Amino acid sequence: MSKIYSYQKQDKLKSRKQTQFLFAKGQSMNAFPIKLIYTIENLEQLIVYLPSPFLNLTTIKEKGQLQTGVGAPSRTFRKAVMRNRVKRLLREGYRLEKPAFLASNTLQGFRVNLFFLYTDANVLTQKEIQDKIKQLLARLSEKLNQLKNAKGDSRKSSEVKN
């Protein structure tokens, strides 16, 4: 199996601070029944967190950082077996769609945190979940490209002023 389809420890959103920040300040988009909550932080915003041991600013500057979490509410899925199944399906759908997302974007200079939340009581098939995740990642890709273009335009205008 290829490394591009991996979902390793460094790809998982584990930090409690980052997760709390994600739910407090993050933006969201829906492709029913999956809700994507995300934050996009550029390098200038991350320098504020300089003493944090979780940040390696040189790798974020060169490659970027993408971390993801998944969840299924216990209010909707009372039994842990069903919650774990839904989370497994979400992780698998993301794992298969991540290479296409990374190929369409360069995360250079950005840290992107994602959280996929399953909101419906009926569980879809793996293929349907993967299609929904693909839709969400395509919309996120458009937002990232808009941010990069805006960032590039601001640099060009500042160079013209000088």
C-alpha positions in Angstrom: 0.0 0.0 0.0 1.2 3.5 -0.8 2.2 6.1 1.8 0.0 8.7 0.1 -3.1 6.9 1.4 -2.0 6.8 5.0 -3.6 8.3 8.0 -0.8 8.3 10.6 -0.4 9.7 14.0 1.0 13.1 12.8 -2.1 13.4 10.6 -4.5 13.1 13.6 -5.9 16.1 15.5 -4.8 15.1 19.1 -4.1 18.4 20.8 -6.9 19.5 23.2 -6.0 23.2 22.7 -6.2 22.9 18.9 -9.5 21.0 19.2 -11.0 23.6 21.5 -9.8 26.4 19.3 -11.3 24.6 16.3 -14.7 24.4 17.9 -14.6 27.9 19.3 -13.2 29.8 16.3 -13.6 27.5 13.4 -15.8 27.9 10.4 -18.1 25.1 9.1 -19.7 23.8 6.0 -22.2 21.0 5.5 -22.8 18.1 3.0 -25.6 16.4 4.9 -25.1 14.3 7.0 -21.4 15.3 7.4 -20.4 18.7 8.9 -16.9 19.9 8.4 -15.5 22.3 10.9 -12.1 23.8 9.9 -9.5 26.5 10.8 -6.9 27.8 8.4 -4.0 29.6 10.1 -1.2 31.2 8.2 2.4 31.4 9.4 2.1 34.9 10.8 -0.8 33.8 13.1 1.3 30.8 14.3 4.3 32.8 15.3 2.2 34.0 18.3 2.3 30.4 19.5 6.1 30.1 19.2 6.9 28.4 22.5 4.4 25.6 21.7 6.1 22.2 21.4 3.5 21.1 18.8 4.7 23.6 16.3 7.6 23.1 13.9 7.5 26.4 12.0 10.1 25.4 9.5 8.1 22.4 8.3 4.9 24.5 8.3 6.6 27.1 6.2 8.0 24.5 3.7 5.2 21.9 3.6 2.3 23.1 5.7 0.4 21.0 8.2 -2.9 19.2 7.9 -4.5 17.5 10.9 -7.9 15.9 11.0 -10.3 14.5 13.6 -13.6 12.7 13.3 -16.6 12.4 15.6 -20.1 10.9 16.0 -22.3 12.3 18.8 -23.3 10.0 21.6 -26.7 11.6 21.7 -27.4 10.4 18.2 -25.5 7.0 18.5 -26.2 5.7 21.9 -24.2 2.5 21.4 -20.4 2.8 21.2 -20.3 0.1 18.5 -22.3 2.4 16.1 -20.3 5.5 17.1 -17.0 3.6 16.4 -18.4 2.3 13.1 -19.3 5.8 11.9 -16.0 7.2 13.0 -14.2 4.3 11.1 -16.2 5.1 8.0 -15.3 8.8 8.2 -11.6 8.1 8.7 -11.6 5.7 5.8 -13.4 8.2 3.5 -11.0 11.0 4.4 -8.0 8.7 4.0 -9.0 7.9 0.5 -9.7 11.5 -0.5 -6.7 13.1 1.2 -4.2 12.6 -1.7 -6.5 14.4 -4.2 -7.0 17.2 -1.8 -3.2 17.6 -1.2 -2.5 17.4 -4.9 -4.9 20.2 -5.7 -3.5 22.4 -2.9 -0.1 23.4 -1.6 -0.5 24.0 2.2 2.9 25.8 2.2 2.8 28.3 5.1 -0.6 27.2 6.4 -1.8 25.0 9.2 -5.2 23.5 8.5 -7.2 21.7 11.1 -10.3 19.7 10.1 -13.0 17.9 12.0 -15.6 15.8 10.3 -18.8 15.4 12.4 -21.5 12.9 11.4 -24.9 14.5 12.2 -27.6 12.0 11.0 -28.9 8.9 12.9 -29.0 6.8 9.7 -25.6 5.6 8.6 -24.7 5.9 4.9 -22.6 3.5 2.9 -18.9 3.9 2.6 -19.1 5.1 -1.0 -21.7 7.8 -0.1 -19.7 9.0 2.9 -16.6 9.2 0.7 -18.5 11.2 -1.9 -19.7 13.7 0.7 -16.2 14.1 2.1 -14.9 14.7 -1.5 -17.5 17.5 -1.9 -16.5 19.1 1.4 -12.8 18.9 0.6 -13.4 20.4 -2.9 -15.2 23.4 -1.3 -12.4 23.8 1.3 -9.9 23.7 -1.6 -11.6 26.6 -3.2 -11.4 28.6 0.1 -7.7 27.8 0.4 -7.1 29.0 -3.1 -9.0 32.2 -2.4 -6.8 32.8 0.7 -3.6 32.2 -1.2 -4.7 34.6 -4.0 -5.6 37.2 -1.5 -2.3 36.7 0.4 -0.4 36.9 -2.9 -2.3 40.1 -4.0 -1.5 41.8 -0.7 2.2 41.0 -1.1 2.2 42.3 -4.7 0.5 45.6 -3.6 3.0 46.1 -0.8 5.9 45.5 -3.2 4.4 48.1 -5.6 4.1 50.7 -2.8 7.8 50.2 -2.0 
